[in-house]
Amino acid sequence: MATLLLVAIFLSGVIFIVDINIPLGIAWGSLYCIIILYSWLFPAKFASVYIAMACTVLVILGFIYSANPNPASHVPEVNRLISIVILWVCAALVSIAKVSFENAEFQRVELEDQITRQTAELRDSEQLYRYLYDHALEMHMSLDPIEATILKCNDTLCKRLGYAESELIGETIIKLYHPDYHDQVNEILTKSKGEVSNVELTVVTKGGGKIDVVLNASPAYDGDGNVRFIRSSWIDITEKKKSIEKFRMLMHSAPDAIIIVNAQGKIELTNYEARRLFGYSKEELSGSLMEMLTLKRNHGLLDFDKACNKMEMELVGVRKNGEQFPAEVTSSLFKSDEEWLAIVAMRDVTIRKKTEGNLKMLYRAIRELEDYSIILLDANGNIQDWNRGARRITGYSFKEIEGKNFDVFYTDSDRREGKPQKQIQKAKVIGRVSEKGWRKRKDGSNFWAVETVTVLNDDMDQTIGFCNILKDLTSQKQAEDTMAKIASLESRSREMEHFAYVISHDLMEPLLTVKNFSELLEEDYGAEMNEDASTITHSILGAAERMEKLIHDLLEYSRLSKPKEIEVINCQYLVNTILEDLHSLVSRSKAVIEVGDLPHKVKAFPGEISMIFQNLIANALKFSKKDRFPQIQIKSKKVDGGWEFTVKDNGIGIARKDYDKIFVIFQKLNRSDEYSGTGIGLAHAKKIAEKHGGRIWVESEPGSGSTFYFTILTEYL
């Protein structure tokens, strides 16, 4: 401001010198300049410009309204022009000065703000550094470069070692190291000049405990290049060393050969099993190439380009003596201390390979086995695999049965009772369950089998499936049933023989006595008897004869149970022979008998077959209708397992309700005075059919004749 005032005084002086006789306009101009200079005090940035404009207007107005005493002179005009120029020079100087001053003020404020921010940031950084320093995972300290005393340490170091910071400041660093390392530490302090990198040492806590550490140190210099202090840090590797020791123990106790290989393919570490397996010493293997242990060189086990990958393969191992063996190999890559390593585990699988070969042979043998059905089931009982025997016994192809539940082999009644599921549940509990029973083939036929269901568990004792083994015992079952029937027949035969003995001795004797006395009575007194006595005598003789025939038929019925020899008979010849024996009866009844093509070779009991044909033909002749001649058809056809024979007549017929009754011994449907007989003939026929493994039945309607069917199952005999 003082400078501007001096400038205004200087301009006034210039004006005075130029024209000592200062006109009034010049005087006002000078005053205007002083006002413009003092416009600095106004806060508006361009106040001097506005004032200069106003002063210029005033100068011009003064020029217009003032009279010029000397019109020939132009000095007043020049003076006024000079006044205007000076006015604007002053206005410009003030404006420029004011803008410059404001810019300088702004820069000063900015600089102060920046200094404040940087001071705060520096303070925050210092606090952050201090926090990080005190709470760092590593143990940090600053040491005197000459005395090796502790100048400063962080909280981590104090907490790990159990000291307060005040207890450590000023103490020599050698105090904190284990005595075993004092010489090494002294050597480091003497020769290292403060530069130490990754040196493993052991420090001692206040309580006497040991901590394994890695030492790193570097000097800190001042501006003149002198060492101010030594920055030192410890990294706790106690747990790491323990882990390494555990790894070594696990490695050496592993049942497999463990080999640690570096990125160059060289062996760094081996366990006892590796040395035993290959026959090398520890020294021989250390630093050797891994490739010398396998027959194949480029196996890709050590492909370090695929970081952290895992590879499994089978290779041929080579021992020191040149012996080769199959080996199962697993390789895993990992990074340790900036170096890639591979853990290679090898196992001699010679025994396993041999066992697998034997199992494959056994599996092939099982698959080809035909006498047993062997089926693999999943945990739900669904079929997964089976052998040739299963296909032969059940009749299914594997394509038809794969994935289905094994209950398809059970009978419908067993499935309704849930027997298949009960079998696998029992097997789960007790391990294996076995039973005999009927099973079903694809064609619906049943077969007798012994079934064993065994549970299959994994290493965790979890059920993964079942093995179902079936043995077809149908032939054995039939043989057992036959033997049982034979035993039953023998028992019944003995009973019938005893019964026949009783009849023949206990009944025949009084019956013969009655008959003989009746005949004597008729012979001796027949002429003297009246008609009633003669009728009674004849009735007694007739009853005795019927009783005698009944006893005779019972004896024949009992003899059916006696075992006889099976023969191959000609049924055509047999029936023709029977018809010849019945010729007189056939002729009297004027019967028409049609015999079809009967088999010429049938395994049977000839006497019994002759009896069944004779009974059926005789009944057809006897039970004929009075108003027509008997017509009889005898036919046969081949059936599964044997033959079916048919004897058809046009007689009186049988009601449906009596179909079963007629085959019961002593059961007669007609009165004796109408149709003679003992009621044993069809019982004979039934027993004979059953003896041949078959059956007998009838189809008939009253008045429409009857058709008798019986079967002989030759496979049963």
Stockholm file with secondary structure:
# STOCKHOLM 1.0

chainA/1-717         MATLLLVAIFLSGVIFIVDINIPLGIAWGSLYCIIILYSWLFPAKFASVYIAMACTVLVILGFIYSANPNPASHVPEVNRLISIVILWVCAALVSIAKVSFENAEFQRVELEDQITRQTAELRDSEQLYRYLYDHALEMHMSLDPIEATILKCNDTLCKRLGYAESELIGETIIKLYHPDYHDQVNEILTKSKGEVSNVELTVVTKGGGKIDVVLNASPAYDGDGNVRFIRSSWIDITEKKKSIEKFRMLMHSAPDAIIIVNAQGKIELTNYEARRLFGYSKEELSGSLMEMLTLKRNHGLLDFDKACNKMEMELVGVRKNGEQFPAEVTSSLFKSDEEWLAIVAMRDVTIRKKTEGNLKMLYRAIRELEDYSIILLDANGNIQDWNRGARRITGYSFKEIEGKNFDVFYTDSDRREGKPQKQIQKAKVIGRVSEKGWRKRKDGSNFWAVETVTVLNDDMDQTIGFCNILKDLTSQKQAEDTMAKIASLESRSREMEHFAYVISHDLMEPLLTVKNFSELLEEDYGAEMNEDASTITHSILGAAERMEKLIHDLLEYSRLSKPKEIEVINCQYLVNTILEDLHSLVSRSKAVIEVGDLPHKVKAFPGEISMIFQNLIANALKFSKKDRFPQIQIKSKKVDGGWEFTVKDNGIGIARKDYDKIFVIFQKLNRSDEYSGTGIGLAHAKKIAEKHGGRIWVESEPGSGSTFYFTILTEYL
#=GR chainA/1-717 SS CHHHHHHHHHHHHHHHHHCSSCCHHHHHHHHHHHHHHGGGGSSSTTHHHHHHHHHHHHHHHHHHHSCCSCTTCCHHHHHHHHHHHHHHHHHHHHHHHHHHHHHHHHHHHHHHHHHHHHHHHHHHHHHHHHHHHHHCSSEEEEECTTTCBEEEECHHHHHHHTCCHHHHTTCBGGGGBCGGGHHHHHHHHHHSTTCEEEEEEEEECTTSCEEEEEEEEEEEECTTSCEEEEEEEEEECHHHHHHHHHHHHHHHHCSSEEEEEETTSBEEEECHHHHHHHTCCHHHHTTSBGGGGBSCSCCCTTCTTSTTCEEEEEEEEECTTSCEEEEEEEEEEEEETTEEEEEEEEEECHHHHHHHHHHHHHHHHHHHCCSEEEEEEETTSBEEEECHHHHHHHCCCHHHHTTSBGGGGBCHHHHHTTHHHHHHHHHHHHSEEEEEEEEECTTSCEEEEEEEEEEEECTTSCEEEEEEEEEECHHHHHHHHHHHHHHHHHHHHHHHHHHHHHIIIIIHHHHHHHHHHHHHHHHHHTTTCCHHHHHHHHHHHHHHHHHHHHHHHHHHHHHTTSCCCCEEECHHHHHHHHHHHTHHHHHHHTCEEEECCCCSCEEECHHHHHHHHHHHHHHHHHTCCTTSCCEEEEEEEEETTEEEEEEECCSSCCCGGGTTGGGSTTCCSSCTTTSCCCSCHHHHHHHHHHHTTCCEEEEECTTSCEEEEEEECTTTC
#=GC SS_cons         CHHHHHHHHHHHHHHHHHCSSCCHHHHHHHHHHHHHHGGGGSSSTTHHHHHHHHHHHHHHHHHHHSCCSCTTCCHHHHHHHHHHHHHHHHHHHHHHHHHHHHHHHHHHHHHHHHHHHHHHHHHHHHHHHHHHHHHCSSEEEEECTTTCBEEEECHHHHHHHTCCHHHHTTCBGGGGBCGGGHHHHHHHHHHSTTCEEEEEEEEECTTSCEEEEEEEEEEEECTTSCEEEEEEEEEECHHHHHHHHHHHHHHHHCSSEEEEEETTSBEEEECHHHHHHHTCCHHHHTTSBGGGGBSCSCCCTTCTTSTTCEEEEEEEEECTTSCEEEEEEEEEEEEETTEEEEEEEEEECHHHHHHHHHHHHHHHHHHHCCSEEEEEEETTSBEEEECHHHHHHHCCCHHHHTTSBGGGGBCHHHHHTTHHHHHHHHHHHHSEEEEEEEEECTTSCEEEEEEEEEEEECTTSCEEEEEEEEEECHHHHHHHHHHHHHHHHHHHHHHHHHHHHHIIIIIHHHHHHHHHHHHHHHHHHTTTCCHHHHHHHHHHHHHHHHHHHHHHHHHHHHHTTSCCCCEEECHHHHHHHHHHHTHHHHHHHTCEEEECCCCSCEEECHHHHHHHHHHHHHHHHHTCCTTSCCEEEEEEEEETTEEEEEEECCSSCCCGGGTTGGGSTTCCSSCTTTSCCCSCHHHHHHHHHHHTTCCEEEEECTTSCEEEEEEECTTTC
//
